[in-house]
Amino acid sequence: MSTILNALYASGGPSENGTFRNIILVRDGDIISHFDIYKFLISGDSDDNMYLEDQDVIIVNPYKERVVVKGAAKRPGIYELKSDETFLDLSKYFGGFTSNAYKDRLTIERNTGTQREVKEIDLTKSNLVALQDGDKISIGEIIDRYQNRVTISGAVYRSGHYELKEGTKLSDIFAKSLGVTDDAFLGRAIINRKVDGYQTKVVAFSVADVLSDKYDLELLREDEIYVFSKSELYDRQNIMISGAINDPKTISYTQGLTIKDVILISGGVKFGADLSSVIVSRQIVDDEFSTLSEQIEVPIDNLQVDEGSEFVLEPNDRITVPYLKGFEKLKGVKISGQVAFPGDYTITDKNQRVSDLLEMSGGLSPYAYTEGATLIRKLSSEEDQVQKDLLIDIAKRDSVVQVGNRDQVFRIGLQLDKILKDSGKGSKFDIILETGDELNIPSLKQTVEVQGEVLAPALISFDNSKSLKDYINGSGGFTSTAKKNKVYVIYPNGEVKATKHFLFFRNYPKIAPGSVILIPPKPISTGKGISVQEVIGITTGLGTIGLLIDRFSN
């Protein structure tokens, strides 16, 4: 049941130079079919697509003539033609022209044997236009240009393109666009008009005169009419409100707007707002250049309507609703861990400290580990945020600087033993509390954790007689990639200490219960040799050693 087409499909089809138009089927030495794939694809004619028999031979010869179709054709591409076919036949293969095709003149680029030439195709005689191998047919597109269009935009109800008929005037287009909007500027509008096909000139006219039939103008092709609106001609005016307001914002100015209106639009005032001294900053013009604005204090008793005595705002006024004198939000702090009464507390004094919070919570429990006391703090004040933003800006300019995000939580190590002494209260160790602070008093730790580049990271029982190296040896010792000269100890209160160096001697930090020993890896070599800083460090160290040897020898 296989056909010629099945065999062609199984063999991968004609090659790049194979014919699609004359596939020959030979049976017992006789040609019994000339199969045309185009005929099958275009019209579905399968008469020549014969069934195959044993020992049949299918011959795919090289193509004879090909032409290229490009441009505004539905199926641009390369097509194979028979010797008796014309452009009319070719048009069936490429599917005809697209809607924007320019059909008045098609061009053919043709090889003449020694050079190339251009010929034109008359579509009225396309059935007579013979094509040759190598022809390139270009189908152009119509010009993107309107022969009878005018445009109106701006402050009109129906902006867009309109048909230009003979004798069409401005008044006709205004009528078609349903007139101008309420905020249209009637004093002046413009027409952008092309001159000599490429230059543009502006024709100005009065909209009011056109609407009152005092003036009219006949339009030309591609005229563009623009009607201005009042809002775009004048500076946008607004009112800004800030301070003790639920939703500080900027709103558009409206004639007759009062302070009470703006306060209500902004969601009302916050608790602690002082309406008796609302400040209005108003811009003034000073011909002596010394004053930019004036401040007007406006007392407000209530937000109800009070006709005749309400303060009416002017464009660009700035309203500030202050807080009551001495008002400050309650400061909430928290204490957790080994204290008598852990929980949330409110501090009553701006100078209250860690010692005061300990007293409010009933003091330490018998299991408190004072050396691990930590104060957890988030950035809260505007000054802290400004400083953090500045650090982030610096980090962007210098990729070496690493800065966390502005919502980062910080752990402050406390020396609680010194705070609990009689002389410690109110001292530099007794930190003043801020809103959101959390004081954590852990229980007594009895282990030391070893992490990083050791053979077996472990949790080891604390022994006051053991040194840092003893704990590292207890974890299997350093790995081959360990950076031995930079060992860090993180204490329970968040404090971090590193190994110190003097010549060939290393001074390791002391270990406290609950500490974490961290051994970092060596930096990965980049293959670029040692850095300038390393060279300076090595040179300085060698110079110091030489100086010491010289002194000892003398």
Order of alpha helices (4+ residues) and beta strands (2+ residues): alpha-beta-beta-alpha-beta-beta-beta-alpha-beta-beta-beta-beta-beta-alpha-beta-beta-alpha-beta-alpha-beta-beta-alpha-beta-beta-beta-beta-beta-alpha-beta-alpha-beta-alpha-beta-beta-beta-alpha-beta-beta-beta-beta-beta-alpha
